[in-house]
Amino acid sequence: METTRHFVATCYVVADGATLLHEHETLGMWLPPGGHVDRDELPHEAALRETFEETGLRPDLVADAGPYDTDQVESLPRPAAFLLENIDVHDDGRVAHQHVDFVYFAESDGRSVDPVGRDEAAADAWEWFTVADLETRTDELATDVEDLGRRAIETVE
């Protein structure tokens, strides 16, 4: 069986010492904004687009680009993490679907959530998690979400 892989981008948005997460209705887990990379966009553009659609926020990425800018090449913002995520695993251990996830950190100057995309989680589904929240709600959070959320806050602060 062939494994289907999709490129996705995720954005841990930080404002006032907290990062923004929502409980994903389908997956039943707390996640930051993010989604699939469209054919005509770059990963960092997808992270910002998804963040805007899902939250109404327009944060600034906190990401360095590489040193290779010439007439033929352009360095892109480097993700804070680059993950391979198993999405659909069969009982026999075969992986049917994976996400190749470009994970970015970003800073927002506000915390007002107002989704603008269609079929997005409502504004009240989103919560701002401080480092203390991330550490005390570990039973609700995947290890990577807790760790990356904390790293995002530390990076922006």
C-alpha positions in Angstrom: 0.0 0.0 0.0 1.3 3.4 -0.9 1.4 6.2 1.7 -0.2 9.4 0.7 1.7 12.5 1.9 0.4 16.1 2.0 2.5 19.2 2.6 1.0 21.3 5.5 2.1 24.4 7.4 1.5 25.2 11.0 1.9 28.5 12.9 2.3 28.9 16.6 1.1 32.5 17.1 2.4 34.2 20.3 1.0 37.4 21.9 1.6 38.7 25.4 3.4 35.5 26.6 0.8 33.0 25.3 0.3 30.8 22.2 -3.0 30.2 20.5 -4.6 26.7 20.3 -8.0 25.3 19.6 -9.4 21.8 20.1 -9.7 20.4 16.6 -13.2 19.0 16.2 -12.3 16.1 13.9 -9.0 15.1 15.5 -10.1 15.7 19.1 -6.8 17.4 20.0 -5.5 20.9 20.7 -3.7 22.4 17.7 -2.4 25.8 16.5 -3.6 27.2 13.2 -2.5 25.5 10.1 -3.5 23.5 7.1 -2.5 22.3 3.6 -0.1 24.1 1.4 -1.8 25.1 -1.8 -0.2 24.4 -5.2 0.6 28.0 -5.8 2.1 29.0 -2.4 5.2 28.5 -0.4 5.0 26.9 3.1 5.5 30.1 5.1 2.7 31.8 3.0 0.4 28.9 3.7 1.1 29.2 7.5 0.2 32.9 7.4 -2.8 32.4 5.2 -4.2 29.6 7.3 -3.6 31.6 10.5 -5.6 34.5 9.0 -8.4 32.4 7.8 -8.7 30.5 11.1 -8.2 33.4 13.5 -8.3 36.7 11.7 -4.8 37.5 13.0 -2.0 38.7 10.8 1.1 37.9 12.8 4.7 38.4 11.8 6.8 35.3 11.3 9.8 34.9 13.6 12.0 33.0 11.2 15.5 33.6 9.7 16.1 33.0 6.0 19.2 31.3 4.8 22.2 33.2 3.3 21.5 32.3 -0.4 20.0 35.2 -2.2 21.2 35.6 -5.7 19.7 36.3 -9.1 18.6 32.7 -9.4 17.8 31.6 -5.8 16.0 33.1 -2.8 16.2 31.9 0.7 12.9 31.2 2.4 12.0 31.6 6.1 13.2 28.6 8.0 10.6 26.6 9.9 11.2 26.1 13.6 10.4 22.4 13.0 10.0 20.2 10.1 7.8 17.2 11.0 6.5 14.0 9.5 3.1 13.3 11.1 1.2 10.0 10.8 -2.5 10.9 10.2 -4.1 7.5 9.2 -2.5 4.4 10.7 -4.1 1.0 10.1 -4.5 -1.7 12.8 -1.6 -3.6 11.2 0.7 -0.6 11.5 0.7 0.5 7.9 0.6 4.2 7.5 -1.9 5.3 4.8 -1.7 9.1 5.2 1.0 11.5 6.5 1.6 15.2 6.7 4.9 16.8 6.0 4.6 19.8 8.3 6.5 23.1 8.1 6.1 24.6 11.6 6.6 28.3 12.1 6.5 30.7 15.1 5.0 34.1 14.7 4.3 37.2 16.9 0.9 38.9 17.0 0.3 42.4 18.4 -3.2 41.4 19.5 -5.2 38.5 20.9 -8.6 39.2 19.3 -9.7 36.1 17.4 -12.2 36.6 14.6 -12.1 33.8 11.9 -12.6 35.0 8.3 -12.4 31.7 6.4 -15.4 29.5 5.7 -16.0 26.4 7.9 -13.6 27.6 10.6 -13.8 26.9 14.3 -15.7 29.7 16.1 -13.7 32.4 17.9 -14.6 31.0 21.3 -13.1 27.6 20.4 -9.6 29.2 20.6 -7.6 29.6 23.8 -4.4 31.4 24.7 -2.0 29.1 26.5 0.8 30.5 28.7 3.8 28.3 29.5 2.2 27.5 32.8 -1.0 26.4 31.0 1.0 24.2 28.7 2.8 22.6 31.6 -0.3 22.0 33.7 -2.6 20.8 30.9 -0.2 18.1 29.6 -3.0 15.5 29.8 -4.9 17.4 27.1 -1.9 18.2 24.8 0.2 16.1 22.5 3.9 16.3 23.6 5.0 18.1 20.4 2.2 20.7 20.8 3.2 21.4 24.4 6.9 21.6 23.5 6.6 23.7 20.4 4.1 26.0 22.1 6.6 26.6 24.9 9.5 27.1 22.4 7.4 29.5 20.4 6.7 31.6 23.5 10.3 31.5 24.6 11.4 32.5 21.0 9.1 35.5 20.8 9.7 36.7 24.3 
